[in-house]
Every structure is written in structure tokens, then in C-alpha cells.
Amino acid sequence: MAKQNRYKKMEQLMTRLLILTAILFVLYLITAAANILWLEILSAIAVILISAAGLGILYMSKELLKQRSLWLTTGFFGLLICVICSIVLAFP
């Protein structure tokens, strides 16, 4: 029972972190389109660091490839890849 409560707390925290990262990614896209360079750089760095930290936390808790946490892994990895590809391709 204690493991389920601990997992639920971690899942709630990681869900909030994933939503925050998605909001920062949208902010990155908007600022990149509007050519606000300093905010674009800050939001890109924040998305990269939060996504990497989320994946690191999932790895350290041994939840990275488990079925119940696969959606969190996919979300963080997807946002990380989207930002890196956007920076490399200079889009938008």
C-alpha cells in the first residue's frame, strides 16, 4: 500500500512537471516566432533542463521503462526532442 501512495505522489509531481514543460515549450515557440531572443533562450534552456531532469528522476526511481510510467517517459522525451530539433533546424 505504501508503494502505491509513493508512486501516486511521484506521478502527480511528474504530471505537473510535464505540464509546466509543455507550457514552456509553447512559450519557446511563441518567442521564437516573435524574435524575442533572450526569452527564447531562457525558455529553451528551461525545457531542456526540466525534460532531462524528469527523465533522470524516472531513471533513478527505476520507472523509466515500466508500463505505468511510459506516458511520462514519452512526454519528457518528446518535448526534449522537439526543442532540440527546433534549435538545430532554426525553426520557427
BALO-231258 format. One line per 5 residues: for each residue y, z, x of N, C-alpha, C, O, CB. Coordinates in Angstrom, 1 decimal, always signed. Glycine has a CB too. Example, Ala and Ser with C-alpha at 12.3 -4.5 7.8 and 13.67 -1.06 7.14 Angstrom:
% BALO-231258
-5.7:+7.8:+13.2:-4.5:+7.8:+12.3:-3.3:+7.8:+13.2:-3.3:+8.5:+14.2:-4.5:+9.0:+11.3; -2.2:+7.1:+12.8:-1.1:+7.1:+13.7:+0.0:+7.9:+12.9:+1.1:+8.0:+13.4:-0.6:+5.7:+14.1
***
This chain:
% BALO-231258
-1.2:+0.0:+0.8:+0.0:+0.0:+0.0:+1.3:+0.0:+0.9:+2.2:-0.7:+0.5:+0.0:+1.2:-0.9; +1.2:+0.7:+1.9:+2.4:+0.8:+2.8:+2.7:-0.5:+3.5:+3.9:-0.9:+3.7:+2.2:+1.9:+3.9; +1.6:-1.3:+3.8:+1.9:-2.6:+4.4:+2.5:-3.5:+3.4:+3.4:-4.4:+3.9:+0.6:-3.2:+4.9; +2.2:-3.5:+2.2:+2.8:-4.3:+1.2:+4.3:-4.0:+1.0:+5.1:-4.9:+0.9:+2.1:-4.2:-0.2; +4.6:-2.7:+1.0:+6.1:-2.4:+0.9:+6.8:-2.8:+2.1:+8.0:-3.3:+2.0:+6.2:-0.9:+0.7
+6.2:-2.6:+3.3:+6.9:-3.1:+4.5:+7.1:-4.6:+4.5:+8.1:-5.1:+5.0:+6.1:-2.6:+5.7; +6.1:-5.3:+4.1:+6.2:-6.8:+4.0:+7.3:-7.2:+3.0:+8.1:-8.1:+3.3:+4.9:-7.4:+3.7; +7.3:-6.5:+1.9:+8.3:-6.9:+0.9:+9.7:-6.6:+1.4:+10.6:-7.5:+1.1:+8.1:-6.1:-0.4; +9.9:-5.6:+2.1:+11.3:-5.3:+2.7:+11.6:-6.4:+3.7:+12.7:-6.8:+3.8:+11.3:-3.9:+3.3; +10.6:-6.7:+4.6:+10.9:-7.8:+5.6:+11.2:-9.1:+4.9:+12.0:-9.8:+5.3:+9.7:-7.9:+6.5
+10.4:-9.4:+3.8:+10.6:-10.6:+3.1:+12.0:-10.7:+2.5:+12.6:-11.8:+2.5:+9.5:-10.8:+2.1; +12.5:-9.6:+1.9:+13.8:-9.6:+1.3:+14.9:-9.8:+2.4:+15.8:-10.5:+2.2:+14.0:-8.3:+0.6; +14.7:-9.1:+3.5:+15.7:-9.3:+4.6:+15.7:-10.7:+5.1:+16.7:-11.3:+5.3:+15.4:-8.3:+5.7; +14.5:-11.3:+5.3:+14.4:-12.6:+5.8:+14.9:-13.7:+4.8:+15.5:-14.7:+5.2:+13.0:-13.0:+6.2; +14.7:-13.4:+3.5:+15.3:-14.3:+2.5:+16.8:-14.3:+2.5:+17.4:-15.4:+2.4:+14.8:-13.9:+1.1
+17.4:-13.1:+2.6:+18.8:-13.0:+2.7:+19.4:-13.8:+4.0:+20.4:-14.4:+4.0:+19.3:-11.6:+2.7; +18.6:-13.6:+5.1:+19.0:-14.2:+6.3:+18.9:-15.8:+6.2:+19.7:-16.5:+6.7:+18.1:-13.7:+7.5; +17.9:-16.2:+5.5:+17.7:-17.7:+5.3:+18.8:-18.2:+4.4:+19.3:-19.3:+4.7:+16.3:-17.9:+4.7; +19.2:-17.5:+3.4:+20.3:-18.0:+2.5:+21.6:-18.0:+3.3:+22.4:-18.9:+3.2:+20.4:-17.0:+1.3; +21.8:-17.0:+4.1:+23.0:-16.9:+4.9:+23.1:-18.1:+5.9:+24.1:-18.7:+6.1:+23.1:-15.6:+5.7
+21.9:-18.4:+6.5:+21.8:-19.6:+7.4:+22.1:-20.9:+6.7:+22.8:-21.8:+7.2:+20.5:-19.6:+8.1; +21.6:-21.0:+5.5:+21.8:-22.2:+4.7:+23.3:-22.4:+4.4:+23.8:-23.5:+4.4:+21.0:-22.2:+3.4; +24.0:-21.3:+4.0:+25.4:-21.3:+3.7:+26.2:-21.7:+5.0:+27.1:-22.5:+4.9:+25.9:-20.0:+3.2; +25.8:-21.1:+6.1:+26.5:-21.5:+7.4:+26.2:-23.0:+7.8:+27.1:-23.6:+8.3:+26.0:-20.6:+8.5; +25.0:-23.5:+7.4:+24.8:-24.9:+7.7:+25.7:-25.8:+6.8:+26.2:-26.8:+7.3:+23.3:-25.2:+7.4
+25.8:-25.4:+5.6:+26.7:-26.2:+4.7:+28.2:-26.1:+5.2:+28.9:-27.1:+5.2:+26.7:-25.7:+3.2; +28.6:-24.9:+5.7:+29.9:-24.8:+6.3:+30.0:-25.7:+7.6:+31.1:-26.3:+7.8:+30.1:-23.3:+6.7; +29.0:-25.7:+8.3:+29.0:-26.6:+9.5:+29.2:-28.1:+9.1:+30.0:-28.8:+9.7:+27.6:-26.4:+10.3; +28.5:-28.5:+8.1:+28.6:-29.9:+7.7:+30.0:-30.2:+7.1:+30.6:-31.3:+7.4:+27.6:-30.2:+6.6; +30.6:-29.3:+6.4:+31.9:-29.5:+5.9:+33.0:-29.5:+7.0:+33.8:-30.4:+7.0:+32.3:-28.4:+4.9
+32.8:-28.6:+7.9:+33.8:-28.5:+9.0:+33.6:-29.7:+10.0:+34.6:-30.2:+10.6:+33.7:-27.2:+9.8; +32.4:-30.2:+10.1:+32.2:-31.4:+10.9:+32.8:-32.6:+10.3:+33.4:-33.4:+11.0:+30.7:-31.6:+11.2; +32.7:-32.7:+9.0:+33.3:-33.8:+8.3:+34.9:-33.8:+8.3:+35.5:-34.8:+8.3:+32.8:-33.9:+6.9; +35.4:-32.5:+8.3:+36.8:-32.4:+8.3:+37.5:-32.3:+9.7:+38.7:-32.1:+9.8:+37.2:-31.1:+7.5; +36.7:-32.4:+10.7:+37.1:-32.3:+12.1:+37.8:-31.0:+12.5:+38.9:-31.0:+13.1:+38.0:-33.5:+12.4
+37.3:-29.9:+12.0:+37.8:-28.6:+12.4:+36.8:-28.1:+13.5:+35.8:-27.5:+13.2:+37.8:-27.6:+11.2; +37.2:-28.5:+14.7:+36.2:-28.3:+15.9:+35.8:-26.9:+16.1:+34.6:-26.6:+16.3:+36.9:-28.9:+17.1; +36.8:-26.0:+16.1:+36.4:-24.6:+16.5:+35.5:-23.9:+15.5:+34.6:-23.2:+15.9:+37.7:-23.7:+16.7; +35.7:-24.2:+14.2:+34.8:-23.7:+13.2:+33.5:-24.4:+13.1:+32.4:-23.8:+12.8:+35.5:-23.8:+11.8; +33.5:-25.7:+13.5:+32.2:-26.4:+13.6:+31.4:-25.9:+14.7:+30.1:-25.7:+14.5:+32.5:-27.9:+13.8
+31.9:-25.5:+15.8:+31.2:-25.0:+16.9:+30.7:-23.6:+16.6:+29.5:-23.3:+16.9:+32.1:-24.9:+18.2; +31.5:-22.8:+16.0:+31.1:-21.4:+15.7:+29.9:-21.4:+14.6:+29.0:-20.7:+14.8:+32.2:-20.6:+15.1; +30.1:-22.3:+13.6:+29.0:-22.3:+12.6:+27.7:-22.9:+13.2:+26.6:-22.4:+12.8:+29.5:-23.1:+11.4; +27.8:-23.9:+14.0:+26.6:-24.5:+14.6:+25.9:-23.4:+15.5:+24.7:-23.3:+15.5:+27.0:-25.7:+15.5; +26.7:-22.7:+16.3:+26.1:-21.6:+17.2:+25.4:-20.6:+16.3:+24.3:-20.1:+16.6:+27.1:-21.0:+18.1
+26.1:-20.2:+15.2:+25.6:-19.1:+14.3:+24.3:-19.6:+13.7:+23.3:-18.8:+13.6:+26.6:-18.8:+13.3; +24.2:-20.8:+13.2:+23.0:-21.3:+12.6:+21.8:-21.4:+13.6:+20.7:-21.0:+13.3:+23.2:-22.7:+12.0; +22.1:-21.9:+14.8:+21.1:-21.9:+15.8:+20.6:-20.5:+16.2:+19.3:-20.3:+16.3:+21.6:-22.7:+17.1; +21.5:-19.6:+16.4:+21.0:-18.3:+16.8:+20.3:-17.5:+15.7:+19.3:-16.9:+16.0:+22.3:-17.5:+17.2; +20.8:-17.6:+14.5:+20.1:-16.9:+13.4:+18.8:-17.5:+13.1:+17.8:-16.8:+12.8:+21.0:-17.0:+12.1
+18.7:-18.9:+13.1:+17.4:-19.5:+12.9:+16.4:-19.1:+14.0:+15.2:-18.8:+13.7:+17.5:-21.0:+12.8; +16.8:-19.2:+15.2:+15.9:-18.8:+16.3:+15.5:-17.3:+16.2:+14.4:-17.0:+16.5:+16.6:-19.1:+17.7; +16.5:-16.5:+15.8:+16.2:-15.0:+15.7:+15.2:-14.8:+14.5:+14.3:-14.0:+14.6:+17.4:-14.2:+15.4; +15.4:-15.5:+13.4:+14.4:-15.4:+12.3:+13.0:-15.9:+12.7:+12.1:-15.2:+12.3:+14.9:-16.3:+11.2; +12.9:-17.0:+13.4:+11.6:-17.4:+13.9:+11.0:-16.4:+14.9:+9.8:-16.2:+14.9:+11.7:-18.8:+14.5
+11.9:-15.8:+15.7:+11.4:-14.8:+16.7:+10.9:-13.5:+16.0:+9.9:-13.0:+16.4:+12.5:-14.4:+17.6; +11.6:-13.1:+15.0:+11.2:-11.9:+14.2:+9.8:-12.2:+13.5:+9.0:-11.4:+13.5:+12.2:-11.5:+13.2; +9.7:-13.4:+13.0:+8.4:-13.7:+12.3:+7.3:-13.8:+13.3:+6.2:-13.4:+13.0:+8.6:-15.1:+11.6; +7.6:-14.3:+14.5:+6.6:-14.4:+15.6:+6.2:-13.0:+16.1:+5.0:-12.7:+16.2:+7.1:-15.2:+16.7; +7.2:-12.1:+16.3:+6.9:-10.8:+16.8:+6.1:-9.9:+15.7:+5.3:-9.1:+16.1:+8.2:-10.1:+17.1
+6.4:-10.2:+14.4:+5.6:-9.4:+13.4:+4.3:-10.1:+13.0:+3.6:-9.7:+12.1:+6.5:-9.3:+12.2; +4.0:-11.2:+13.8:+2.7:-11.9:+13.5:+2.6:-12.5:+12.1:+1.5:-12.6:+11.6:+1.5:-11.0:+13.8; +3.8:-12.9:+11.6:+3.8:-13.5:+10.3:+4.2:-15.0:+10.3:+4.4:-15.6:+9.3:+4.8:-12.8:+9.4; +4.3:-15.6:+11.5:+4.8:-16.9:+11.7:+4.0:-18.0:+11.0:+4.5:-18.8:+10.3:+4.9:-17.2:+13.2; +2.7:-17.9:+11.1:+1.8:-18.9:+10.6:+0.9:-18.4:+9.4:+0.0:-19.1:+9.0:+0.9:-19.5:+11.7
+1.2:-17.2:+8.9:+0.5:-16.7:+7.8:+0.9:-17.4:+6.5:+2.1:-17.8:+6.4:+0.6:-15.2:+7.6; +0.0:-17.6:+5.6:+0.3:-18.3:+4.3:+1.5:-17.8:+3.6:+2.3:-18.5:+3.0:-0.9:-18.3:+3.4; +1.6:-16.4:+3.5:+2.6:-15.8:+2.7:+4.0:-15.9:+3.3:+5.0:-15.8:+2.5:+2.3:-14.3:+2.5; +4.1:-16.2:+4.6:+5.4:-16.3:+5.2:+5.7:-17.8:+5.7:+6.7:-18.0:+6.4:+5.5:-15.4:+6.4; +4.9:-18.7:+5.3:+5.0:-20.1:+5.8:+6.3:-20.7:+5.2:+6.9:-21.5:+5.9:+3.9:-20.9:+5.3
+6.8:-20.3:+4.0:+8.0:-20.8:+3.5:+9.2:-20.4:+4.3:+10.2:-21.1:+4.5:+8.2:-20.4:+2.0; +9.2:-19.1:+4.8:+10.3:-18.6:+5.7:+10.3:-19.4:+7.0:+11.3:-19.8:+7.5:+10.1:-17.1:+5.9; +9.1:-19.6:+7.6:+9.0:-20.3:+8.8:+9.5:-21.8:+8.7:+10.3:-22.2:+9.5:+7.5:-20.4:+9.3; +9.1:-22.4:+7.6:+9.6:-23.8:+7.3:+11.1:-23.8:+7.1:+11.7:-24.7:+7.6:+8.9:-24.3:+6.1; +11.6:-22.9:+6.4:+13.1:-22.8:+6.2:+13.9:-22.7:+7.5:+14.8:-23.4:+7.7:+13.4:-21.7:+5.2
+13.5:-21.7:+8.3:+14.3:-21.5:+9.5:+14.1:-22.7:+10.5:+15.0:-23.1:+11.1:+13.8:-20.2:+10.2; +12.9:-23.2:+10.6:+12.6:-24.3:+11.5:+13.3:-25.5:+11.0:+13.9:-26.3:+11.8:+11.1:-24.6:+11.6; +13.4:-25.8:+9.7:+14.1:-26.9:+9.1:+15.6:-26.9:+9.4:+16.2:-27.9:+9.8:+13.8:-27.0:+7.6; +16.2:-25.7:+9.2:+17.6:-25.6:+9.5:+17.9:-25.8:+10.9:+18.9:-26.4:+11.3:+18.1:-24.2:+9.0; +17.1:-25.2:+11.8:+17.2:-25.4:+13.2:+17.2:-26.8:+13.6:+18.0:-27.3:+14.4:+16.2:-24.5:+14.0
+16.2:-27.5:+13.2:+16.0:-29.0:+13.5:+17.2:-29.8:+12.9:+17.7:-30.7:+13.6:+14.7:-29.5:+12.9; +17.6:-29.5:+11.7:+18.8:-30.2:+11.1:+20.0:-30.1:+11.9:+20.8:-31.1:+12.2:+19.0:-29.7:+9.7; +20.3:-28.9:+12.4:+21.6:-28.7:+13.2:+21.4:-29.3:+14.5:+22.4:-30.0:+15.0:+21.8:-27.2:+13.4; +20.3:-29.2:+15.2:+20.1:-29.8:+16.5:+20.2:-31.3:+16.4:+20.9:-32.0:+17.2:+18.8:-29.4:+17.1; +19.6:-31.9:+15.4:+19.7:-33.4:+15.2:+21.1:-33.8:+14.9:+21.5:-34.9:+15.4:+18.7:-33.8:+14.1
+21.8:-33.0:+14.1:+23.2:-33.4:+13.7:+24.1:-33.3:+15.0:+24.9:-34.2:+15.1:+23.7:-32.4:+12.7; +23.8:-32.4:+15.8:+24.6:-32.3:+17.1:+24.3:-33.4:+18.0:+25.2:-34.1:+18.6:+24.4:-30.9:+17.8; +23.0:-33.7:+18.2:+22.6:-34.8:+19.1:+23.1:-36.1:+18.6:+23.5:-37.0:+19.4:+21.1:-34.8:+19.3; +23.0:-36.4:+17.3:+23.4:-37.7:+16.8:+24.8:-37.8:+16.5:+25.3:-38.8:+16.1:+22.6:-38.0:+15.5; +25.6:-36.7:+16.6:+27.0:-36.6:+16.3:+27.3:-37.0:+14.9:+28.2:-37.9:+14.6:+27.8:-37.5:+17.3
+26.5:-36.5:+14.0:+26.7:-36.8:+12.6:+26.9:-35.5:+11.8:+26.2:-34.5:+12.1:+25.4:-37.5:+12.0; +27.8:-35.4:+11.0:+28.8:-36.3:+10.4:+30.0:-36.5:+11.3:+30.9:-37.3:+10.9:+29.2:-35.9:+9.0
***
